[in-house]
Amino acid sequence: MEKIQQFQFQGIRTDFGDKLVDTKYFYDVINFNQDDIIGANKILAPSAVNNVEYASGASIDGIFGFQYLDENNKLQREEIICSGGNIFKNLTKAKILYSGMSTGLCTFTIYRDKLYIANGKDYIKVYNGEGVYDEGAAFAKVLTTNGGLNGNYYYEVTFVTAGGEERRGSKSNTITSNGKAVLLSIPTGYEGVTARKIYRTDGSLENLKLIATINDNETLTYTDTHADNPIWSDELLTYLNWTSTGWTGSFSAGFTHTTGNTTALSNSIPAIIGNIYQLNFTITGRTAGSVNISYCSPTRT
């Protein structure tokens, strides 16, 4: 005769007492009868935590208790809920953090005070206590200093290698700026990456445009102060055909004049209809003399 051993019941005690029964066995129970020493008593199952419907008509795809140290090194505790393709925080008075995910069960893990959320369909999402962004993307934070950005934006970062430019497609969090600068925490690339390019939408979350090239694989931050107009057009930032005898550097990084050089720094770039061009420059290291700057009429294509 076979015996049923206690571990097959996941450790439920065989003596009486409702406190000894784990609540996971009460799923969807309204009430039930339980024997005790004096007879059968009717007791209620555990009540619901709350009656919040996070996404209308949608099931909850995951709940996780997230603890992390914020920028002031204070411990924070939040409940993160996935439901209906959205990510919420707080079981009560829920606040939406992100929308646009595919529905489906979510899994969670914590690494270096960041919460990683995966559903097996979309880019893994990362929540750092301030915003949600794709794994491998930049994180954007609006500063209090003025910067000229007005609207809603997100960013993408590409990697440059000897073989060309690689676009990963992962997006930063979306930010709203009212004339302020934005600080980007930018990802580093794999071995062989020699530069990274930063693209940003206009203020309506459309039309990704190149705003900067970081000519290394070590820099971790970049401050964006570029207004939507004028556009720092791709062809202006990446154009290489400068007449620069006696000069060193590049347009994006800045040119350095060699002492005694009399050759003008010049370029000719065909403009593209719809793009607006403006050259902002700062001259340093001069104590005397003058600088002549000239423009010709634009040629549009």
C-alpha positions, -999 to 999 in steps of 0.1 A, spaced: 0 0 0 14 34 -10 17 61 15 11 98 10 39 117 26 36 151 41 59 169 16 35 161 -12 11 186 4 38 213 4 42 211 42 6 217 53 3 207 89 -20 178 97 -33 192 130 -61 218 131 -60 256 130 -67 280 102 -34 299 108 -15 269 96 -29 270 61 -10 291 36 -31 318 18 -20 305 -16 -45 277 -12 -74 302 -9 -73 314 -46 -108 327 -56 -124 314 -24 -153 333 -9 -156 312 23 -151 276 33 -157 253 63 -128 241 84 -129 216 112 -114 226 145 -114 209 179 -149 220 188 -166 214 155 -171 230 121 -168 268 120 -173 290 90 -145 315 83 -139 340 55 -110 337 31 -85 366 28 -101 397 14 -89 416 -17 -62 442 -13 -82 467 -33 -106 470 -61 -85 490 -86 -89 482 -123 -55 492 -137 -64 488 -174 -101 485 -184 -110 449 -190 -74 437 -188 -59 411 -165 -28 418 -144 2 404 -161 26 409 -132 31 425 -99 65 431 -83 77 448 -50 106 470 -61 131 484 -36 159 507 -46 182 535 -34 173 569 -50 197 596 -61 197 608 -24 207 573 -12 173 568 4 155 535 3 123 536 -18 96 509 -20 71 507 -48 48 481 -62 51 478 -100 21 464 -119 19 453 -156 -16 453 -170 -31 459 -205 2 468 -221 9 494 -194 33 497 -165 19 512 -133 33 519 -99 15 517 -65 -13 493 -57 -35 521 -46 -36 555 -64 -19 539 -93 2 560 -116 10 550 -151 48 549 -159 47 535 -195 22 525 -222 26 506 -255 38 472 -244 24 440 -258 1 422 -234 13 390 -218 28 377 -186 58 397 -174 88 387 -154 110 409 -132 146 411 -120 167 437 -103 202 447 -112 221 476 -97 190 493 -84 172 491 -117 141 469 -124 141 449 -156 107 440 -170 103 414 -198 73 399 -216 91 379 -243 77 401 -271 91 437 -267 124 453 -258 131 446 -222 120 477 -202 142 492 -175 127 512 -146 152 532 -125 127 549 -101 124 580 -124 113 566 -158 110 536 -181 132 531 -211 144 503 -234 173 482 -223 204 495 -241 190 530 -247 198 563 -232 180 577 -202 168 613 -204 163 637 -175 151 673 -177 173 697 -159 164 730 -143 188 750 -165 176 766 -197 182 747 -229 157 757 -256 138 724 -258 100 728 -259 78 698 -263 79 660 -259 110 641 -270 128 607 -270 163 597 -281 181 569 -299 218 561 -298 237 543 -326 271 527 -326 298 534 -351 324 508 -360 348 502 -389 320 485 -407 296 515 -405 267 527 -382 245 503 -363 210 513 -352 197 492 -324 162 507 -324 159 509 -286 143 541 -273 149 563 -243 121 574 -220 99 602 -232 104 635 -216 86 668 -216 106 700 -215 95 736 -213 126 755 -224 150 734 -203 182 714 -211 181 676 -210 208 654 -195 214 620 -212 229 590 -196 242 572 -228 252 536 -232 286 524 -241 291 499 -270 308 466 -275 344 461 -285 352 478 -318 328 508 -313 347 540 -320 319 565 -318 282 569 -308 256 591 -325 227 606 -306 194 612 -324 164 631 -311 129 636 -322 113 670 -327 89 683 -300 61 662 -313 79 628 -311 85 627 -348 114 629 -372 146 616 -356 175 639 -363 212 636 -354 221 661 -327 256 650 -316 284 625 -323 305 613 -294 338 603 -308 347 577 -282 332 547 -264 337 559 -228 317 591 -223 287 584 -202 267 616 -203 256 643 -228 237 675 -222 212 684 -249 205 721 -254 196 721 -291 163 738 -299 140 723 -326 147 752 -349 172 756 -363 177 719 -369 212 706 -366 208 688 -399 225 654 -404 244 666 -434 259 696 -415 271 676 -386 286 647 -406 300 666 -436 337 660 -439 349 681 -468 363 711 -450 391 730 -464 411 730 -432 448 733 -440 465 745 -409 435 735 -388 429 704 -367 397 689 -353 362 686 -368 329 705 -371 312 686 -342 342 686 -319 356 721 -329 385 733 -350 419 744 -336 439 770 -355 476 765 -360 498 795 -350 508 815 -381 483 798 -404 466 821 -429 444 796 -447 406 801 -443 384 774 -428 357 768 -454 331 743 -467 304 741 -493 273 721 -484 242 717 -506 212 726 -484 181 704 -482 146 719 -485 129 719 -451 161 720 -431 172 752 -413 209 759 -408 226 780 -383 263 782 -372 269 789 -336 306 793 -327 328 804 -299 364 817 -304 388 811 -276 425 818 -271 427 851 -289 441 882 -272 443 905 -303 434 908 -340 402 902 -358 382 874 -373 364 876 -407 333 854 -412 315 853 -446 285 834 -460 274 828 -495 239 824 -508 226 789 -502 222 764 -529 191 742 -523 185 707 -536 
